[in-house]
Amino acid sequence: MVESLRLDFRRLSCAADFWSLRVVDERAEGYSVRKNVPQPPSLSVDRGAMLTVHAGGGSGYAATSDLSRDGLQRALDRAAGWARASAPRSLIDFRTLAAPAPRGEYASPDADSTRWSRRDWYALLAEESRNAGCDPRIVDWEASVESRTAEHLYLTSAGGEVVQRYRFVMPNLAVTAHAEGDTQIRTLNGYRGLAQQGGESMLQRFDFLGSGRRVAHEALQLLGAPNCPRGTMDVLLMPDQMVLQIHESIGHPLELDRILGDERNFAGTSFVTLEMFGTYRYGSDLLNVTFDPTRPEELASYGFDDDGARAEKAHVIRNGILERPLGGAISQARAKVAGVANSRADNWNRPPIDRMANLNLEPGDSSLESMISGIERGVLMATNSSWSIDDSRNKFQFGCEWGQLIENGTLTTVVKNPNYRGISASFWRSLARVGNESTVKVLGTPYCGKGEPSQVIRVGHASPACVFAGVDVFGGDG
């Protein structure tokens, strides 16, 4: 496919300053076993191209699933027409942007390793399902996996050529327990939280084998647990909750197009303004957050973004001070600030916009044991179950599946329905301790939504466990 498209691209004609071709070929397989009953497999294939043109100072694009030379030429002509029509109203003069000419390749770890057969997957999921349904109080349970491969090709009229090949494995296990009018759900790191690049070897990294019985036992523990107490106390957030906290109250508010006022009618704005960069104290001195699409196993790693910018690790928050936004080349030109290579599209029929990729909280120097022992009154919370945050990504309220009290430096009673709330602008300043490398987990979500028309994209987060002081905590009774 790559060689054929390369030849066809060279034969396209366009009276414009710059044009590019971005092709996406993605295949997905999904398998699940629910209550020991294998469910029908889901299979999908999606392939198409986006043509982008800069002409007369404007920019236009057009998508097509017709990958013949004639189909590509027709899409290119439509894109050129849109570029010229938009030029008088463009926010920037696209002739002032450097014409991207990236050259390189990227491949996920184990991208070429042997895939498991459908029989192998169903055998594994059936075993975990049998182990999960171990008690009459377990009323629903399911083990599932999605395996996905993708090949992305990016060619430009300036001589750019990038080929990126991806492989993703995203398992999940969920158990629902019910007794005496109470229902508790326990999952394996949240819905599709175990999302990484690479092959089936990631199952070992996350101890997926044997997870059915372990997760069911935890669901039964929650049934008999008291509600989380209410009050102001320290909170120890485990990595599978930290990734949601990072995502919602750092990632989205730092997306530069949002800061510039885009998506005001759909996904909200941001409490962050351009004047804050370089001086604003986002968190305590312990807060160090990086944009890092170079960590091989993380879900949103890549070599180049969808506008051809080379992916490099960069601090967005250093020692608590806000340094740079999450904005690609076009938004950087609009705002006249430095950003990162995060201009991304979720498929061939969507244009790139500013998106999180891998947004990671860098580890500190505290062990899990020392963080627990340093808390006199608090609660450990793990695995997100609910989230709510205002349009400016400031005030929030999050709930978790699992809680455990910490009293006088010791983990004690398991509690259910643990919740906490805060304000982004002050919550991160209460960051009191950051876990070391031994507490870090590399997680992610394939379902981050943004944009009109909607784009649902893969995002990665790596985080250690963290302690926050003086947090407003409450249980299931509100």
C-alpha positions as CSV (number, residue, x, y, z in Angstrom):
1,M,0.0,0.0,0.0
2,V,2.7,2.5,0.9
3,E,4.6,2.1,-2.4
4,S,1.5,2.4,-4.5
5,L,0.3,5.6,-2.6
6,R,3.8,7.1,-2.8
7,L,3.8,6.8,-6.6
8,D,0.2,8.1,-6.9
9,F,1.0,11.1,-4.6
10,R,3.8,12.2,-6.9
11,R,1.5,12.3,-9.9
12,L,-1.1,14.5,-8.1
13,S,-1.3,18.1,-9.3
14,C,-2.3,21.1,-7.3
15,A,-1.7,24.9,-7.8
16,A,-1.0,25.6,-4.2
17,D,1.8,26.5,-1.7
18,F,1.7,23.1,0.0
19,W,-0.4,19.9,0.2
20,S,-0.2,16.7,2.1
21,L,-1.7,13.2,2.1
22,R,-2.4,11.4,5.4
23,V,-3.6,7.7,5.1
24,V,-4.9,5.6,7.9
25,D,-5.4,1.8,7.7
26,E,-6.8,0.4,11.0
27,R,-8.0,-3.0,11.9
28,A,-9.6,-4.1,15.2
29,E,-10.7,-7.3,16.8
30,G,-12.7,-7.6,20.0
31,Y,-13.5,-10.7,22.0
32,S,-15.4,-11.2,25.3
33,V,-16.8,-13.8,27.6
34,R,-19.7,-12.7,29.8
35,K,-21.0,-15.0,32.6
36,N,-19.0,-17.9,31.0
37,V,-20.8,-17.4,27.7
38,P,-18.5,-16.5,24.7
39,Q,-19.9,-13.4,22.9
40,P,-19.7,-13.0,19.1
41,P,-16.4,-11.5,18.0
42,S,-16.3,-7.9,16.6
43,L,-14.1,-7.3,13.6
44,S,-13.6,-3.9,11.8
45,V,-11.5,-2.6,9.0
46,D,-11.3,1.2,8.3
47,R,-9.1,2.8,5.6
48,G,-9.1,6.2,4.0
49,A,-7.2,9.4,3.4
50,M,-7.2,13.1,4.3
51,L,-5.8,15.6,1.8
52,T,-4.8,19.0,3.1
53,V,-3.9,22.1,1.1
54,H,-2.5,25.5,1.9
55,A,-3.3,28.0,-0.8
56,G,-3.5,31.9,-0.9
57,G,-3.0,32.1,2.8
58,G,-5.9,29.7,3.6
59,S,-6.1,26.0,4.5
60,G,-8.6,23.4,3.4
61,Y,-9.0,19.7,3.7
62,A,-11.1,16.8,2.2
63,A,-11.3,13.2,3.1
64,T,-12.0,10.2,0.9
65,S,-12.2,6.4,1.2
66,D,-11.4,6.1,-2.5
67,L,-7.6,5.6,-2.5
68,S,-7.3,5.4,-6.3
69,R,-5.2,8.1,-8.0
70,D,-8.5,9.7,-9.4
71,G,-10.1,9.5,-5.9
72,L,-7.1,11.3,-4.3
73,Q,-7.0,13.9,-7.0
74,R,-10.7,14.7,-6.6
75,A,-10.2,15.1,-2.8
76,L,-7.2,17.3,-3.4
77,D,-9.1,19.5,-5.7
78,R,-11.9,19.9,-3.1
79,A,-9.4,20.7,-0.4
80,A,-7.7,23.4,-2.6
81,G,-11.1,25.0,-3.2
82,W,-11.8,25.1,0.5
83,A,-8.3,26.6,1.1
84,R,-8.9,29.5,-1.3
85,A,-12.4,30.1,-0.1
86,S,-11.3,30.3,3.5
87,A,-8.2,32.5,2.9
88,P,-9.9,35.9,3.5
89,R,-11.2,34.7,6.8
90,S,-8.3,32.7,8.1
91,L,-7.0,33.3,11.6
92,I,-3.4,33.1,10.3
93,D,-1.7,33.3,6.9
94,F,-0.7,29.7,6.2
95,R,2.0,30.9,3.9
96,T,4.0,32.0,6.9
97,L,4.2,28.4,8.2
98,A,7.1,26.2,7.4
99,A,6.1,23.5,4.9
100,P,6.4,20.2,6.8
101,A,9.0,17.8,5.3
102,P,9.4,15.2,8.0
103,R,11.1,11.9,7.1
104,G,11.1,8.8,9.4
105,E,9.4,5.7,10.7
106,Y,7.9,4.6,14.0
107,A,6.7,1.2,15.2
108,S,5.1,0.0,18.4
109,P,7.0,-2.6,20.5
110,D,6.2,-6.1,19.3
111,A,4.5,-4.6,16.2
112,D,5.5,-7.6,14.1
113,S,5.2,-10.3,16.8
114,T,2.9,-13.3,16.2
115,R,-0.7,-12.5,17.0
116,W,-2.8,-14.7,19.2
117,S,-5.5,-16.7,17.5
118,R,-9.1,-16.2,18.2
119,R,-9.1,-19.6,20.0
120,D,-6.3,-18.4,22.3
121,W,-8.1,-15.3,23.3
122,Y,-11.4,-17.1,24.0
123,A,-9.6,-19.7,26.1
124,L,-7.9,-17.0,28.2
125,L,-11.1,-15.0,28.7
126,A,-13.1,-18.1,29.5
127,E,-10.7,-19.0,32.3
128,E,-10.8,-15.6,33.9
129,S,-14.6,-15.6,33.5
130,R,-14.9,-18.9,35.4
131,N,-12.8,-17.6,38.2
132,A,-14.7,-14.4,38.5
133,G,-18.1,-16.1,38.9
134,C,-17.0,-17.7,42.1
135,D,-19.9,-16.7,44.5
136,P,-23.7,-16.4,44.3
137,R,-23.4,-12.7,45.2
138,I,-21.5,-12.1,41.9
139,V,-24.4,-11.3,39.6
140,D,-22.6,-10.2,36.5
141,W,-19.0,-10.5,35.2
142,E,-17.2,-10.2,31.9
143,A,-13.7,-10.6,30.6
144,S,-12.9,-8.9,27.3
145,V,-10.1,-7.6,25.1
146,E,-9.6,-5.4,22.1
147,S,-6.6,-5.9,19.8
148,R,-5.9,-3.2,17.2
149,T,-3.3,-2.6,14.5
150,A,-2.9,0.5,12.4
151,E,-0.6,1.8,9.7
152,H,-0.4,5.6,9.1
153,L,1.3,7.2,6.1
154,Y,2.0,10.9,5.8
155,L,3.4,12.4,2.5
156,T,3.9,16.1,1.8
157,S,4.6,18.2,-1.4
158,A,7.8,19.4,0.4
159,G,9.2,15.9,0.3
160,G,8.0,14.6,3.7
161,E,7.4,10.9,4.1
162,V,6.5,9.2,7.4
163,V,5.3,5.7,8.0
164,Q,4.1,4.7,11.5
165,R,2.9,1.3,12.5
166,Y,0.9,0.7,15.7
167,R,-0.3,-2.3,17.7
168,F,-2.5,-2.0,20.8
169,V,-3.8,-4.6,23.3
170,M,-6.5,-3.5,25.7
171,P,-7.9,-6.1,28.1
172,N,-10.6,-5.5,30.7
173,L,-12.4,-7.4,33.4
174,A,-15.4,-6.2,35.3
175,V,-17.4,-7.8,38.2
176,T,-20.7,-6.8,39.7
177,A,-21.6,-8.0,43.2
178,H,-25.0,-7.5,44.8
179,A,-26.5,-8.4,48.2
180,E,-29.1,-6.9,50.6
181,G,-30.0,-4.0,48.3
182,D,-26.4,-2.9,47.6
183,T,-24.5,-3.2,44.3
184,Q,-20.7,-2.8,44.0
185,I,-18.7,-2.9,40.7
186,R,-15.0,-3.7,40.7
187,T,-12.9,-3.6,37.5
188,L,-9.3,-4.2,36.6
189,N,-7.9,-0.6,36.6
190,G,-11.1,0.9,35.2
191,Y,-12.8,0.5,31.8
192,R,-10.0,-0.2,29.3
193,G,-7.5,1.4,31.7
194,L,-5.0,-1.3,30.8
195,A,-4.3,0.2,27.4
196,Q,-0.8,0.1,26.0
197,Q,1.1,-0.3,22.8
198,G,2.6,-3.6,21.9
199,G,1.6,-7.2,21.9
200,E,0.2,-9.7,24.3
201,S,3.3,-9.5,26.6
202,M,1.5,-6.5,28.3
203,L,-0.8,-9.0,29.9
204,Q,2.0,-10.2,32.1
205,R,3.0,-6.7,33.1
206,F,-0.5,-6.1,34.5
207,D,-1.0,-9.6,36.0
208,F,-4.1,-10.1,33.8
209,L,-3.8,-13.9,34.4
210,G,-5.6,-14.6,37.6
211,S,-7.3,-11.3,37.7
212,G,-10.8,-12.8,37.6
213,R,-10.7,-14.3,41.1
214,R,-8.8,-11.3,42.5
215,V,-11.3,-8.7,41.2
216,A,-14.3,-10.8,42.3
217,H,-12.9,-11.0,45.9
218,E,-12.4,-7.3,46.0
219,A,-16.0,-6.7,44.8
220,L,-17.3,-9.0,47.6
221,Q,-15.1,-7.0,50.1
222,L,-16.8,-3.8,49.0
223,L,-20.3,-5.3,49.6
224,G,-19.5,-5.7,53.3
225,A,-17.6,-2.5,53.7
226,P,-18.9,0.7,55.4
227,N,-19.3,3.9,53.4
228,C,-16.3,6.2,53.1
229,P,-16.4,8.8,56.0
230,R,-16.9,12.4,55.3
231,G,-14.4,15.1,56.3
232,T,-11.3,17.0,55.4
233,M,-8.3,14.6,55.3
234,D,-5.3,13.5,53.4
235,V,-5.9,11.4,50.3
236,L,-3.5,8.8,48.8
237,L,-4.5,8.5,45.1
238,M,-3.2,5.3,43.4
239,P,-2.0,5.5,39.8
240,D,-5.3,4.3,38.2
241,Q,-7.1,7.3,39.8
242,M,-4.2,9.7,39.3
243,V,-4.4,9.2,35.5
244,L,-8.0,10.5,35.5
245,Q,-7.0,13.4,37.7
246,I,-4.2,14.3,35.4
247,H,-6.4,13.9,32.3
248,E,-9.2,16.1,33.4
249,S,-7.6,18.8,35.4
250,I,-4.2,19.2,33.7
251,G,-4.5,17.7,30.2
252,H,-7.7,19.3,29.0
253,P,-7.2,22.7,30.5
254,L,-3.7,22.9,28.9
255,E,-4.9,22.2,25.3
256,L,-4.0,25.4,23.5
257,D,-7.0,25.5,21.1
258,R,-9.3,25.3,24.2
259,I,-7.3,28.2,25.8
260,L,-7.7,30.2,22.6
261,G,-11.5,29.8,22.9
262,D,-12.3,27.0,20.5
263,E,-15.0,24.4,21.4
264,R,-16.7,26.9,23.7
265,N,-20.1,25.5,22.8
266,F,-19.3,21.8,23.1
267,A,-16.4,20.8,25.4
268,G,-16.0,24.0,27.4
269,T,-13.1,26.3,27.8
270,S,-10.2,26.5,30.3
271,F,-9.4,28.4,33.5
272,V,-5.8,28.7,32.0
273,T,-4.9,31.9,30.1
274,L,-1.9,32.7,27.9
275,E,-0.6,35.1,30.4
276,M,-0.1,32.3,33.0
277,F,2.7,30.5,31.1
278,G,6.1,30.9,32.7
279,T,4.9,32.3,36.0
280,Y,1.7,30.6,37.2
281,R,2.0,28.2,40.1
282,Y,-0.1,25.3,39.0
283,G,0.9,23.0,41.9
284,S,3.4,22.4,44.7
285,D,7.1,22.2,44.0
286,L,6.7,18.4,43.7
287,L,4.5,18.7,40.6
288,N,6.4,17.9,37.4
289,V,4.4,17.0,34.3
290,T,5.8,16.1,30.9
291,F,4.3,15.6,27.5
292,D,6.2,12.5,26.4
293,P,5.2,10.6,23.2
294,T,8.5,8.8,23.3
295,R,7.8,6.1,25.9
296,P,7.5,3.0,23.8
297,E,4.8,1.1,25.6
298,E,2.6,4.0,26.4
299,L,-0.7,4.3,24.5
300,A,-0.2,7.5,22.6
301,S,3.5,7.3,21.7
302,Y,4.5,8.2,18.1
303,G,7.4,9.6,16.1
304,F,5.5,12.5,14.4
305,D,2.2,14.1,15.0
306,D,-0.5,14.3,12.2
307,D,0.9,17.7,10.9
308,G,4.4,16.3,10.6
309,A,6.0,17.7,13.8
310,R,8.6,15.5,15.4
311,A,7.6,14.1,18.8
312,E,9.8,15.1,21.7
313,K,9.5,15.0,25.4
314,A,8.9,18.4,27.0
315,H,7.9,19.7,30.4
316,V,4.6,21.4,30.6
317,I,4.8,21.9,34.4
318,R,8.2,22.0,36.2
319,N,8.5,22.3,40.0
320,G,4.9,23.4,40.1
321,I,5.3,26.3,37.5
322,L,3.3,26.2,34.3
323,E,5.8,26.3,31.3
324,R,4.0,25.5,28.1
325,P,0.6,24.5,26.6
326,L,-0.4,21.4,24.7
327,G,-0.6,23.0,21.3
328,G,0.5,22.0,17.8
329,A,2.1,24.1,15.0
330,I,-1.1,26.0,14.0
331,S,-2.1,26.9,17.5
332,Q,1.4,27.9,18.3
333,A,1.4,30.3,15.3
334,R,-2.0,31.8,16.5
335,A,-0.9,32.2,20.1
336,K,2.8,33.0,19.5
337,V,3.9,30.6,22.2
338,A,5.9,27.4,22.2
339,G,3.9,24.2,22.3
340,V,4.4,20.5,21.6
341,A,3.9,18.0,18.7
342,N,0.3,17.1,19.6
343,S,-1.7,18.0,16.5
344,R,-3.7,14.7,16.2
345,A,-6.7,13.3,14.4
346,D,-8.6,10.2,15.5
347,N,-9.0,8.9,12.0
348,W,-8.6,9.6,8.3
349,N,-11.9,11.5,8.0
350,R,-11.1,14.1,10.8
351,P,-8.6,17.0,10.7
352,P,-5.9,17.2,13.4
353,I,-6.6,19.3,16.4
354,D,-4.7,19.9,19.7
355,R,-5.0,16.8,21.8
356,M,-3.3,15.3,24.8
357,A,-1.0,12.4,23.8
358,N,1.1,10.9,26.7
359,L,0.8,13.3,29.6
360,N,2.8,12.0,32.5
361,L,3.4,13.0,36.1
362,E,7.1,12.4,36.8
363,P,8.0,10.2,39.8
364,G,9.3,11.6,43.1
365,D,11.3,9.9,45.9
366,S,8.6,8.4,48.3
367,S,7.9,4.8,48.6
368,L,4.3,3.6,49.0
369,E,5.1,2.5,52.6
370,S,6.5,5.9,53.6
371,M,3.5,7.7,52.1
372,I,1.1,5.5,54.1
373,S,3.1,5.8,57.3
374,G,3.2,9.6,57.0
375,I,-0.6,9.9,57.0
376,E,-2.3,10.3,60.4
377,R,-5.9,10.4,59.1
378,G,-6.7,9.8,55.5
379,V,-8.0,7.4,52.8
380,L,-6.4,5.5,49.9
381,M,-8.5,5.6,46.8
382,A,-8.1,3.5,43.6
383,T,-9.8,3.0,40.2
384,N,-12.0,5.8,39.0
385,S,-15.8,5.1,38.9
386,S,-17.3,8.6,38.2
387,W,-16.1,12.0,37.2
388,S,-17.6,15.5,36.9
389,I,-15.8,18.7,36.1
390,D,-17.0,22.1,35.0
391,D,-16.5,23.5,31.4
392,S,-13.4,25.5,32.4
393,R,-11.8,22.3,33.9
394,N,-11.6,23.9,37.4
395,K,-14.1,22.6,39.9
396,F,-14.3,18.8,40.0
397,Q,-15.8,15.8,41.8
398,F,-14.4,12.3,41.4
399,G,-15.5,8.9,42.8
400,C,-13.5,5.7,43.1
401,E,-14.3,2.0,43.2
402,W,-12.0,1.1,46.1
403,G,-11.1,2.9,49.3
404,Q,-9.2,2.0,52.4
405,L,-8.8,4.1,55.5
406,I,-5.3,5.2,56.8
407,E,-5.2,5.7,60.5
408,N,-2.0,6.6,62.4
409,G,0.2,5.5,59.5
410,T,-1.5,2.2,58.9
411,L,-3.9,0.9,56.3
412,T,-7.1,-0.3,58.1
413,T,-10.7,-0.6,57.0
414,V,-11.8,-1.1,53.4
415,V,-14.5,1.5,52.6
416,K,-16.9,1.7,49.6
417,N,-18.0,4.7,47.5
418,P,-15.0,6.9,48.3
419,N,-15.4,10.4,46.7
420,Y,-13.4,13.6,46.8
421,R,-13.8,17.1,45.3
422,G,-11.7,20.2,44.8
423,I,-10.7,23.0,42.5
424,S,-7.9,22.5,40.0
425,A,-6.4,25.9,40.7
426,S,-5.7,24.9,44.3
427,F,-5.9,21.1,44.5
428,W,-2.5,20.6,42.8
429,R,-0.9,23.0,45.3
430,S,-1.9,20.5,48.1
431,L,0.3,17.8,46.5
432,A,2.4,16.7,49.5
433,R,4.2,13.6,48.5
434,V,5.0,11.9,45.1
435,G,5.7,8.2,44.8
436,N,8.9,6.9,43.4
437,E,9.4,4.8,40.3
438,S,8.3,1.6,42.0
439,T,4.8,3.1,42.4
440,V,4.4,4.2,38.7
441,K,1.9,2.6,36.3
442,V,1.7,3.2,32.6
443,L,-2.0,3.4,31.8
444,G,-4.3,5.1,29.3
445,T,-7.7,5.5,27.7
446,P,-8.7,4.8,24.1
447,Y,-11.9,6.9,24.5
448,C,-10.9,10.6,25.1
449,G,-13.6,12.7,23.3
450,K,-13.3,16.2,21.9
451,G,-14.2,18.3,18.9
452,E,-17.0,19.0,16.6
453,P,-17.5,16.7,14.7
454,S,-16.5,14.5,17.6
455,Q,-13.1,12.8,17.7
456,V,-12.4,9.9,20.1
457,I,-8.7,9.3,20.5
458,R,-6.1,7.3,22.4
459,V,-4.4,9.0,25.3
460,G,-1.7,7.7,27.6
461,H,-0.8,8.6,31.2
462,A,1.9,7.4,33.4
463,S,1.8,8.3,37.1
464,P,3.1,7.3,40.5
465,A,0.9,7.2,43.6
466,C,0.5,10.7,45.2
467,V,-0.6,12.2,48.5
468,F,-2.8,15.3,48.7
469,A,-3.3,17.1,52.0
470,G,-6.5,18.5,53.4
471,V,-8.9,17.2,50.7
472,D,-12.8,17.3,51.0
473,V,-13.8,13.6,51.2
474,F,-17.2,12.1,51.3
475,G,-19.0,8.7,50.8
476,G,-21.9,7.4,49.0
477,D,-24.4,9.2,51.1
478,G,-23.3,12.5,49.6
